[in-house]
Amino acid sequence: MLYTPIKFRNVELKNRWVMSPMCMYSSENGLANDFHFVHYGSRSQGGTGLLIVEATGVEPRGRITNKCMGIWNDTQAENLKKIVDFVHQNSESKIGIQLAHAGRKGSTWDNVQISLEEGWETVAPSPVPYKEGERIPHALTIDEIKETVQNFKDAAKRAVKAGFDVVEIHAAHGYLVHQFLSPLSNIRTDEYGGSFENRIRFLLEIVDAVNEELNENVALFVRISGTEYAENGWDVKDSVELAKVLKNHAVDLIDVSSGGNIHGAKISVFEGYQVPFAQEVKNGADVKTGAVGLITHTEQAEEILKEEQADLIFVAREILRNPYLVVQGSFEMKKDCFFPHQYLRAKISS
């Protein structure tokens, strides 16, 4: 299973391994640089079916930190295109980008809110801070919501021009879209708050706007938090219902993570702890899902796929520790996998 292809629109992944988007906190003015070129380029040499570039701000105040990547201007997109071109020319990996807006969790460093002088005023659906003692975020007006949707659309247009194969919308981990989804962070009384239908409206508008910029050669994923581990908060039943709607809005895969919106939430962490959420969303909504969360070895990943708990395996920290996780796993399983022709004399024969 792990080393079988899978197709989303016209985008065929050579295997089911995905490098999950992970912030590198290494940009200046949102620009990708030599570090990013080497970082993503090296992972593409490890045989991963899909690499997803870190959370990339659709506007300056959409970043988590002032060292996060952005795609709100053409220069940023041009720098990213160099990475995309290298991956396409020197590997069999596909490459995606995660479009993001941090909302009230922005303007931080090392998980601590920084001053307005160093950072910026954060925004949110409602004037509810993430942590007690933080500045009250600015509640977006209707016009500002529409502007933010347009920012996602413009970012998607740049991503397509840069050559990305997949666009993922970040609607998880307590960032802006998740803040709208949750009744604990969204206490609006207009058409963007209150009912489930109103709270998912912002995400659906983003999805529809982004899809206008995509084509059959660029797939669309959405990352969600399956649950936020809080009483009366967003939970897996909500995630299933949302996934049903997203499927009807031409979303190709739901990338199921969890948590991030409620400070201090109690989370029991163990190997594969988020996989059941991916399975419930997959089965409940009849959609393709990605599993993520302490997936660290080949046998574990293969079992998830065999048990039909998910369709893709998203790996984060393990692929930072070992960029060649995927190709090494293919040696163990005696499966075909991309191996750089420059390194063939080191390949283990199967």
C-alpha beads as a LAMMPS data file, in Angstrom:
LAMMPS data file: protein, C-alpha beads

350 atoms
349 bonds

1 atom types
1 bond types

-500.0 500.0 xlo xhi
-500.0 500.0 ylo yhi
-500.0 500.0 zlo zhi

Masses

1 110.0

Atoms # bond

1 1 1 0.000 0.000 0.000
2 1 1 2.622 2.567 1.023
3 1 1 4.392 2.355 -2.301
4 1 1 1.346 2.323 -4.560
5 1 1 0.379 5.450 -6.525
6 1 1 -2.689 7.538 -5.785
7 1 1 -4.276 10.245 -7.900
8 1 1 -5.974 13.537 -7.019
9 1 1 -7.362 15.260 -10.125
10 1 1 -4.464 14.815 -12.584
11 1 1 -1.853 14.804 -9.834
12 1 1 -0.447 11.312 -9.323
13 1 1 1.656 10.693 -6.231
14 1 1 4.154 7.853 -6.614
15 1 1 3.575 6.663 -3.048
16 1 1 1.469 7.450 0.018
17 1 1 4.145 9.255 2.044
18 1 1 3.737 13.007 2.585
19 1 1 6.101 15.414 4.289
20 1 1 3.757 17.390 6.492
21 1 1 4.056 21.202 6.433
22 1 1 6.362 22.354 9.232
23 1 1 7.362 25.930 10.029
24 1 1 11.067 26.648 9.652
25 1 1 11.051 30.205 11.079
26 1 1 13.848 31.152 8.694
27 1 1 12.409 33.777 6.331
28 1 1 13.055 37.499 6.086
29 1 1 10.082 39.498 4.806
30 1 1 8.340 36.211 4.040
31 1 1 10.950 35.171 1.453
32 1 1 12.149 31.615 0.899
33 1 1 15.947 31.515 0.838
34 1 1 18.902 29.128 0.402
35 1 1 18.007 27.255 3.573
36 1 1 14.548 26.467 2.249
37 1 1 15.994 25.443 -1.116
38 1 1 18.302 22.920 0.549
39 1 1 15.688 21.794 3.107
40 1 1 12.934 20.982 0.620
41 1 1 15.331 19.841 -2.083
42 1 1 16.955 17.308 0.243
43 1 1 13.573 15.857 1.266
44 1 1 12.666 15.397 -2.383
45 1 1 15.762 13.220 -2.781
46 1 1 14.393 10.913 -0.084
47 1 1 11.586 9.524 -2.238
48 1 1 8.605 11.193 -0.551
49 1 1 5.481 11.130 -2.745
50 1 1 4.463 14.656 -1.765
51 1 1 6.217 17.477 0.056
52 1 1 4.110 20.296 1.474
53 1 1 5.835 23.607 2.089
54 1 1 5.319 25.121 5.527
55 1 1 2.402 27.359 6.572
56 1 1 2.745 30.319 4.219
57 1 1 1.068 33.596 5.076
58 1 1 -1.434 35.047 2.627
59 1 1 -0.779 38.501 4.114
60 1 1 1.880 39.890 6.485
61 1 1 -0.314 39.675 9.602
62 1 1 -1.222 36.120 8.615
63 1 1 2.170 34.867 9.772
64 1 1 2.751 33.193 13.127
65 1 1 6.111 34.931 13.554
66 1 1 7.966 37.596 11.620
67 1 1 10.315 34.822 10.427
68 1 1 7.528 32.834 8.743
69 1 1 7.170 32.420 5.003
70 1 1 4.723 34.395 2.876
71 1 1 3.184 34.396 -0.581
72 1 1 1.422 37.765 -0.555
73 1 1 3.650 39.189 -3.310
74 1 1 5.167 38.036 -6.577
75 1 1 8.792 38.128 -5.354
76 1 1 7.976 35.573 -2.682
77 1 1 6.303 33.366 -5.277
78 1 1 9.324 33.635 -7.591
79 1 1 11.637 32.440 -4.808
80 1 1 9.325 29.503 -4.157
81 1 1 9.273 28.659 -7.869
82 1 1 13.017 27.916 -7.725
83 1 1 12.308 25.238 -5.114
84 1 1 9.365 23.831 -7.079
85 1 1 11.434 23.652 -10.263
86 1 1 14.273 21.830 -8.515
87 1 1 11.903 19.262 -7.008
88 1 1 10.228 18.629 -10.358
89 1 1 13.502 18.396 -12.282
90 1 1 15.432 16.240 -9.805
91 1 1 12.934 13.859 -8.221
92 1 1 9.611 12.101 -8.639
93 1 1 8.080 14.005 -5.723
94 1 1 5.138 16.315 -6.114
95 1 1 5.186 19.520 -4.107
96 1 1 2.399 21.434 -2.404
97 1 1 2.047 24.595 -0.367
98 1 1 -0.026 25.260 2.738
99 1 1 -1.799 28.622 2.575
100 1 1 -2.343 29.996 6.034
101 1 1 -3.445 32.842 8.253
102 1 1 -2.497 32.738 11.934
103 1 1 -5.240 35.079 13.138
104 1 1 -5.089 35.643 16.901
105 1 1 -2.117 33.246 17.187
106 1 1 0.116 35.530 15.107
107 1 1 2.700 38.123 16.173
108 1 1 4.587 35.670 18.387
109 1 1 8.057 34.294 18.939
110 1 1 8.737 31.047 20.765
111 1 1 4.995 30.808 21.540
112 1 1 4.993 34.175 23.315
113 1 1 3.191 37.213 21.921
114 1 1 5.635 39.959 20.941
115 1 1 5.118 43.710 21.212
116 1 1 3.210 45.757 18.656
117 1 1 6.485 47.500 17.802
118 1 1 8.102 44.187 16.867
119 1 1 4.930 42.538 15.568
120 1 1 1.418 43.568 14.609
121 1 1 -2.193 43.751 15.712
122 1 1 -3.725 40.301 15.430
123 1 1 -7.150 39.579 13.978
124 1 1 -9.814 37.000 14.779
125 1 1 -13.505 36.302 14.277
126 1 1 -14.184 37.693 17.754
127 1 1 -12.313 39.798 20.345
128 1 1 -11.208 36.705 22.277
129 1 1 -7.447 36.244 22.870
130 1 1 -5.803 32.815 22.690
131 1 1 -4.139 33.155 26.089
132 1 1 -5.138 35.152 29.107
133 1 1 -3.097 38.355 29.233
134 1 1 -2.566 38.630 25.477
135 1 1 -3.785 41.648 23.535
136 1 1 -7.429 41.532 22.467
137 1 1 -7.447 40.670 18.740
138 1 1 -9.282 42.885 16.286
139 1 1 -12.581 41.282 15.257
140 1 1 -12.729 41.195 11.470
141 1 1 -15.504 43.165 9.829
142 1 1 -17.506 41.678 6.962
143 1 1 -15.452 43.704 4.481
144 1 1 -12.211 42.512 6.079
145 1 1 -13.405 38.900 5.884
146 1 1 -14.012 39.375 2.157
147 1 1 -10.528 40.893 1.797
148 1 1 -9.016 37.893 3.573
149 1 1 -10.830 35.486 1.251
150 1 1 -9.395 37.466 -1.660
151 1 1 -5.921 37.187 -0.121
152 1 1 -6.252 33.386 -0.137
153 1 1 -7.428 33.514 -3.750
154 1 1 -4.508 35.734 -4.809
155 1 1 -2.062 33.468 -2.956
156 1 1 -3.493 30.419 -4.744
157 1 1 -3.051 32.165 -8.090
158 1 1 0.621 32.792 -7.280
159 1 1 1.043 29.188 -6.108
160 1 1 -0.330 27.840 -9.385
161 1 1 1.947 30.144 -11.366
162 1 1 4.912 28.940 -9.298
163 1 1 4.100 25.382 -10.352
164 1 1 2.842 23.778 -7.137
165 1 1 0.963 20.503 -7.598
166 1 1 -1.175 20.781 -4.466
167 1 1 -2.626 23.680 -2.511
168 1 1 -3.581 22.986 1.098
169 1 1 -5.730 25.395 3.098
170 1 1 -4.761 25.509 6.766
171 1 1 -7.980 25.284 8.776
172 1 1 -6.457 23.583 11.844
173 1 1 -4.369 24.179 14.959
174 1 1 -6.219 27.233 16.209
175 1 1 -5.267 29.520 13.345
176 1 1 -7.712 31.927 11.749
177 1 1 -9.952 29.515 9.832
178 1 1 -10.147 27.165 12.818
179 1 1 -11.001 30.174 15.005
180 1 1 -14.067 30.734 12.827
181 1 1 -15.056 27.050 12.985
182 1 1 -15.028 26.775 16.769
183 1 1 -17.928 28.059 18.895
184 1 1 -15.375 28.719 21.657
185 1 1 -13.392 31.270 19.641
186 1 1 -16.180 32.475 17.337
187 1 1 -18.930 34.279 19.269
188 1 1 -20.145 36.377 16.331
189 1 1 -23.850 36.981 15.835
190 1 1 -23.769 37.713 12.089
191 1 1 -23.692 35.327 9.129
192 1 1 -20.193 34.123 10.121
193 1 1 -21.096 33.040 13.645
194 1 1 -23.574 31.067 15.690
195 1 1 -24.787 28.026 13.753
196 1 1 -22.523 25.348 12.274
197 1 1 -23.465 26.551 8.787
198 1 1 -22.444 30.103 9.635
199 1 1 -19.177 29.128 11.327
200 1 1 -18.003 27.100 8.310
201 1 1 -18.944 29.874 5.859
202 1 1 -15.520 31.562 5.936
203 1 1 -13.737 28.306 5.049
204 1 1 -16.205 27.499 2.274
205 1 1 -15.740 30.950 0.749
206 1 1 -11.964 30.420 0.816
207 1 1 -12.294 26.964 -0.742
208 1 1 -14.528 28.248 -3.537
209 1 1 -12.281 31.249 -4.209
210 1 1 -9.128 29.108 -4.276
211 1 1 -10.759 26.545 -6.556
212 1 1 -11.409 29.322 -9.076
213 1 1 -7.620 29.605 -9.442
214 1 1 -6.933 25.863 -9.622
215 1 1 -7.324 23.419 -12.493
216 1 1 -7.212 19.659 -12.986
217 1 1 -3.423 19.751 -12.621
218 1 1 -3.520 21.207 -9.090
219 1 1 -5.265 19.350 -6.276
220 1 1 -6.880 20.920 -3.217
221 1 1 -6.404 19.641 0.357
222 1 1 -7.759 21.110 3.597
223 1 1 -6.109 20.517 6.964
224 1 1 -8.479 20.444 9.935
225 1 1 -8.251 19.703 13.628
226 1 1 -10.418 16.632 14.118
227 1 1 -11.151 17.802 17.657
228 1 1 -9.994 20.618 19.905
229 1 1 -10.232 18.546 23.106
230 1 1 -12.566 20.989 24.860
231 1 1 -16.086 20.735 26.207
232 1 1 -18.627 22.349 23.857
233 1 1 -15.859 22.930 21.321
234 1 1 -15.224 21.645 17.807
235 1 1 -15.206 17.847 17.803
236 1 1 -14.888 14.898 15.443
237 1 1 -18.629 14.847 14.680
238 1 1 -18.307 18.436 13.452
239 1 1 -15.284 17.382 11.404
240 1 1 -17.254 14.619 9.706
241 1 1 -20.078 17.022 8.836
242 1 1 -17.594 19.600 7.560
243 1 1 -15.838 16.987 5.436
244 1 1 -19.153 16.066 3.786
245 1 1 -19.605 19.702 2.777
246 1 1 -15.996 20.134 1.639
247 1 1 -16.333 17.062 -0.573
248 1 1 -19.174 18.827 -2.376
249 1 1 -16.950 21.879 -2.813
250 1 1 -14.305 19.925 -4.779
251 1 1 -11.843 19.351 -1.936
252 1 1 -9.740 16.298 -2.800
253 1 1 -8.464 15.263 0.640
254 1 1 -8.983 16.144 4.307
255 1 1 -5.715 16.222 6.236
256 1 1 -6.812 15.411 9.799
257 1 1 -4.755 16.719 12.701
258 1 1 -6.107 17.931 16.069
259 1 1 -5.954 20.570 18.799
260 1 1 -4.366 23.994 18.827
261 1 1 -7.297 26.323 19.434
262 1 1 -7.783 26.063 23.193
263 1 1 -4.804 26.969 25.354
264 1 1 -4.104 24.372 28.013
265 1 1 -6.282 21.632 26.480
266 1 1 -5.393 18.200 27.858
267 1 1 -4.181 15.930 25.058
268 1 1 -3.142 12.318 25.489
269 1 1 -0.232 11.831 23.078
270 1 1 0.915 8.397 21.906
271 1 1 1.973 6.715 18.660
272 1 1 -0.628 7.410 15.992
273 1 1 -2.880 9.244 18.460
274 1 1 -4.630 11.242 15.734
275 1 1 -5.174 8.373 13.300
276 1 1 -8.660 7.490 14.655
277 1 1 -9.839 11.002 13.734
278 1 1 -8.702 10.485 10.124
279 1 1 -10.482 7.126 10.088
280 1 1 -13.727 8.567 11.453
281 1 1 -13.720 11.412 8.940
282 1 1 -12.877 9.023 6.092
283 1 1 -15.648 6.591 6.948
284 1 1 -18.232 9.131 8.091
285 1 1 -17.916 11.439 5.087
286 1 1 -16.692 8.973 2.446
287 1 1 -13.692 11.155 1.638
288 1 1 -9.980 10.597 1.240
289 1 1 -8.030 11.526 4.355
290 1 1 -4.464 11.982 5.511
291 1 1 -3.291 10.653 8.879
292 1 1 -0.713 12.521 10.931
293 1 1 0.678 12.444 14.465
294 1 1 3.605 10.414 15.809
295 1 1 3.795 8.130 12.812
296 1 1 7.442 7.136 12.913
297 1 1 8.077 3.866 11.073
298 1 1 7.179 1.974 7.949
299 1 1 5.273 -0.921 9.527
300 1 1 3.024 1.493 11.423
301 1 1 2.297 3.512 8.270
302 1 1 1.580 0.399 6.219
303 1 1 -0.852 -0.880 8.853
304 1 1 -2.803 2.418 8.821
305 1 1 -3.324 2.062 5.082
306 1 1 -4.145 -1.662 5.219
307 1 1 -6.777 -1.006 7.883
308 1 1 -8.221 1.735 5.623
309 1 1 -7.858 4.342 8.343
310 1 1 -6.462 6.892 5.875
311 1 1 -5.242 7.261 2.287
312 1 1 -2.032 9.228 2.852
313 1 1 0.558 9.171 5.629
314 1 1 1.717 12.622 6.734
315 1 1 5.063 12.567 8.539
316 1 1 6.515 15.548 10.357
317 1 1 9.347 15.332 12.901
318 1 1 10.473 11.885 11.767
319 1 1 11.263 13.234 8.311
320 1 1 13.252 16.066 9.885
321 1 1 15.304 13.438 11.692
322 1 1 15.610 11.274 8.610
323 1 1 15.099 12.835 5.157
324 1 1 15.521 9.375 3.610
325 1 1 12.802 7.672 5.651
326 1 1 10.747 6.847 2.566
327 1 1 13.442 5.312 0.399
328 1 1 14.862 3.390 3.362
329 1 1 11.388 2.028 4.053
330 1 1 11.238 0.825 0.457
331 1 1 14.414 -1.192 1.050
332 1 1 12.805 -2.863 4.074
333 1 1 9.631 -3.672 2.154
334 1 1 11.422 -4.541 -1.091
335 1 1 9.387 -1.967 -2.998
336 1 1 10.341 0.351 -5.852
337 1 1 10.947 3.959 -4.879
338 1 1 12.714 6.947 -6.381
339 1 1 16.441 6.942 -5.666
340 1 1 18.704 9.731 -6.977
341 1 1 20.682 8.439 -9.948
342 1 1 23.736 10.221 -8.540
343 1 1 23.569 7.890 -5.521
344 1 1 22.854 4.591 -7.286
345 1 1 26.118 2.997 -6.236
346 1 1 24.880 3.219 -2.650
347 1 1 21.483 1.658 -3.290
348 1 1 20.686 -1.495 -1.400
349 1 1 19.696 -4.181 -3.878
350 1 1 16.235 -5.643 -3.405

Bonds

1 1 1 2
2 1 2 3
3 1 3 4
4 1 4 5
5 1 5 6
6 1 6 7
7 1 7 8
8 1 8 9
9 1 9 10
10 1 10 11
11 1 11 12
12 1 12 13
13 1 13 14
14 1 14 15
15 1 15 16
16 1 16 17
17 1 17 18
18 1 18 19
19 1 19 20
20 1 20 21
21 1 21 22
22 1 22 23
23 1 23 24
24 1 24 25
25 1 25 26
26 1 26 27
27 1 27 28
28 1 28 29
29 1 29 30
30 1 30 31
31 1 31 32
32 1 32 33
33 1 33 34
34 1 34 35
35 1 35 36
36 1 36 37
37 1 37 38
38 1 38 39
39 1 39 40
40 1 40 41
41 1 41 42
42 1 42 43
43 1 43 44
44 1 44 45
45 1 45 46
46 1 46 47
47 1 47 48
48 1 48 49
49 1 49 50
50 1 50 51
51 1 51 52
52 1 52 53
53 1 53 54
54 1 54 55
55 1 55 56
56 1 56 57
57 1 57 58
58 1 58 59
59 1 59 60
60 1 60 61
61 1 61 62
62 1 62 63
63 1 63 64
64 1 64 65
65 1 65 66
66 1 66 67
67 1 67 68
68 1 68 69
69 1 69 70
70 1 70 71
71 1 71 72
72 1 72 73
73 1 73 74
74 1 74 75
75 1 75 76
76 1 76 77
77 1 77 78
78 1 78 79
79 1 79 80
80 1 80 81
81 1 81 82
82 1 82 83
83 1 83 84
84 1 84 85
85 1 85 86
86 1 86 87
87 1 87 88
88 1 88 89
89 1 89 90
90 1 90 91
91 1 91 92
92 1 92 93
93 1 93 94
94 1 94 95
95 1 95 96
96 1 96 97
97 1 97 98
98 1 98 99
99 1 99 100
100 1 100 101
101 1 101 102
102 1 102 103
103 1 103 104
104 1 104 105
105 1 105 106
106 1 106 107
107 1 107 108
108 1 108 109
109 1 109 110
110 1 110 111
111 1 111 112
112 1 112 113
113 1 113 114
114 1 114 115
115 1 115 116
116 1 116 117
117 1 117 118
118 1 118 119
119 1 119 120
120 1 120 121
121 1 121 122
122 1 122 123
123 1 123 124
124 1 124 125
125 1 125 126
126 1 126 127
127 1 127 128
128 1 128 129
129 1 129 130
130 1 130 131
131 1 131 132
132 1 132 133
133 1 133 134
134 1 134 135
135 1 135 136
136 1 136 137
137 1 137 138
138 1 138 139
139 1 139 140
140 1 140 141
141 1 141 142
142 1 142 143
143 1 143 144
144 1 144 145
145 1 145 146
146 1 146 147
147 1 147 148
148 1 148 149
149 1 149 150
150 1 150 151
151 1 151 152
152 1 152 153
153 1 153 154
154 1 154 155
155 1 155 156
156 1 156 157
157 1 157 158
158 1 158 159
159 1 159 160
160 1 160 161
161 1 161 162
162 1 162 163
163 1 163 164
164 1 164 165
165 1 165 166
166 1 166 167
167 1 167 168
168 1 168 169
169 1 169 170
170 1 170 171
171 1 171 172
172 1 172 173
173 1 173 174
174 1 174 175
175 1 175 176
176 1 176 177
177 1 177 178
178 1 178 179
179 1 179 180
180 1 180 181
181 1 181 182
182 1 182 183
183 1 183 184
184 1 184 185
185 1 185 186
186 1 186 187
187 1 187 188
188 1 188 189
189 1 189 190
190 1 190 191
191 1 191 192
192 1 192 193
193 1 193 194
194 1 194 195
195 1 195 196
196 1 196 197
197 1 197 198
198 1 198 199
199 1 199 200
200 1 200 201
201 1 201 202
202 1 202 203
203 1 203 204
204 1 204 205
205 1 205 206
206 1 206 207
207 1 207 208
208 1 208 209
209 1 209 210
210 1 210 211
211 1 211 212
212 1 212 213
213 1 213 214
214 1 214 215
215 1 215 216
216 1 216 217
217 1 217 218
218 1 218 219
219 1 219 220
220 1 220 221
221 1 221 222
222 1 222 223
223 1 223 224
224 1 224 225
225 1 225 226
226 1 226 227
227 1 227 228
228 1 228 229
229 1 229 230
230 1 230 231
231 1 231 232
232 1 232 233
233 1 233 234
234 1 234 235
235 1 235 236
236 1 236 237
237 1 237 238
238 1 238 239
239 1 239 240
240 1 240 241
241 1 241 242
242 1 242 243
243 1 243 244
244 1 244 245
245 1 245 246
246 1 246 247
247 1 247 248
248 1 248 249
249 1 249 250
250 1 250 251
251 1 251 252
252 1 252 253
253 1 253 254
254 1 254 255
255 1 255 256
256 1 256 257
257 1 257 258
258 1 258 259
259 1 259 260
260 1 260 261
261 1 261 262
262 1 262 263
263 1 263 264
264 1 264 265
265 1 265 266
266 1 266 267
267 1 267 268
268 1 268 269
269 1 269 270
270 1 270 271
271 1 271 272
272 1 272 273
273 1 273 274
274 1 274 275
275 1 275 276
276 1 276 277
277 1 277 278
278 1 278 279
279 1 279 280
280 1 280 281
281 1 281 282
282 1 282 283
283 1 283 284
284 1 284 285
285 1 285 286
286 1 286 287
287 1 287 288
288 1 288 289
289 1 289 290
290 1 290 291
291 1 291 292
292 1 292 293
293 1 293 294
294 1 294 295
295 1 295 296
296 1 296 297
297 1 297 298
298 1 298 299
299 1 299 300
300 1 300 301
301 1 301 302
302 1 302 303
303 1 303 304
304 1 304 305
305 1 305 306
306 1 306 307
307 1 307 308
308 1 308 309
309 1 309 310
310 1 310 311
311 1 311 312
312 1 312 313
313 1 313 314
314 1 314 315
315 1 315 316
316 1 316 317
317 1 317 318
318 1 318 319
319 1 319 320
320 1 320 321
321 1 321 322
322 1 322 323
323 1 323 324
324 1 324 325
325 1 325 326
326 1 326 327
327 1 327 328
328 1 328 329
329 1 329 330
330 1 330 331
331 1 331 332
332 1 332 333
333 1 333 334
334 1 334 335
335 1 335 336
336 1 336 337
337 1 337 338
338 1 338 339
339 1 339 340
340 1 340 341
341 1 341 342
342 1 342 343
343 1 343 344
344 1 344 345
345 1 345 346
346 1 346 347
347 1 347 348
348 1 348 349
349 1 349 350
